[in-house]
Amino acid sequence: QVRLVEYGGGLVQPGGSLRLSCAASGIIDSRYPMAWYRQVPGQQRELVATVSTGGTVNYVDSLKGRFTIARDNAKNMVYLQMNSLKPEDTAVYYCKAYSGGLGYWGQGTQVTVSS
């Protein structure tokens, strides 16, 4: 059984930073990347960034330079450092991991960017 728990969200002013963490328990499939997604109410969940077991990272073009994803394989953790936050970054952020070829989601953590 895989369980993902995200934390680190909160309220931050525009221009501020937050670091999200995701703790994964269970057997994580190293063939697949771990990822962060985000979702605004009424909209589809969208990919933010992925990181492979070997450390290869990919970002949505619009977020390059502001967000940084990292992974600690030994601890089964994935992180998302978010800088220069904008109001449009407000969303629930989810991490995703795979086990046995199946994708698993955490419960999400709310990020609100507002003055």
N, C-alpha and C positions, 0 to 999 in steps of 0.2 A: 504494500500500500504506500503510495507516494503522497506526501503532504507538503504543500508550499505555503509559507507564511510570509507575507510582505509587511514591512513596517518602515517608519521614517517619514511618512507623509505628514502634512499639516498645512497651516496657513503661513504664507510668506509674502512679503511685499515684492512688487515688480523690481527686477534687477537682482533679487536675492538668490540664494542657493539652497538646495536640499539634497540629501543623499538617501536614496531608498535602498533598503536591503531586502533580500528574499532568502529565507532559510528553507532548504529542501531536506526532507527526511525520506528514507526509503532508497530504493535502488534507482539511480538516475542513469539513463541510457546515454553513454558517452558518444554514441554515433550522431546524436542530434545536438544542435545548439540550445542553450538556454536563452530566454528572450524576455524583454519587457514590452508590454503593450499598454495602450491607454484607451479609455472610453469616456466620451461625454454623453450624458443622457440624451437619448433619441438618435444617437449616431452609432455607426458601426465601430467595433473595437479595431484599433489601428496599431500596426507594428511600430515600435519605437526603435529598437535595436536588438541585435543578436550577438552572442559570443559562443564560439565553439569550445570544445574541450581543450584544443590546442591554443586558444587565445585569439583566433581570428574574429574580428569584429566587423559588424555592418550596421549602418545607421540609415534611417530615413534621411534623404537629402536635406530636407528642411531643418533638421535638428543637428546636423553636423557642426561641430565647433562649440556647441553649448552643452551637449549631453555626452557622457562617457560611461560606457558599460564595462564592467570587469567581473571576473569570475574567480572564485577560489575553489578548485576542485577538491582539495583535501577536506574542506569544511562544507562542501555542497552549498555554497553561497553564491549569489549573484547580486551585483550592486549596480545602481544607476546614480551617477553624480550629475546633478542638473544645475547648471549655472545660468546666470542672466535670464532668469525666469520671466515669462511674459504672462499676462492674463489668459491668453489663449492656450497656455500649457495646463490650465485648470482641467482636471479629469481624475478619474479613478485609474490608478496604475496597477497593472497586473503582471506577475511573472508567470512564465510558462516553462515547463520542463517535460521531458519524455522519459517513459519507462516502458520497456518491452514494446516500443514502437507506438505507444499511445501517449497523447498529449494530456498534461494535467495543468490546471490553473490554481492559483491562489485565490484568496477571497478579495484581494485588492486593497489598496491604501489610497485615501483621498488626498489629492494635492490641490490646494486652492491658492491661486496667485491673485492677490488683491491688496489695494491700499486702504 
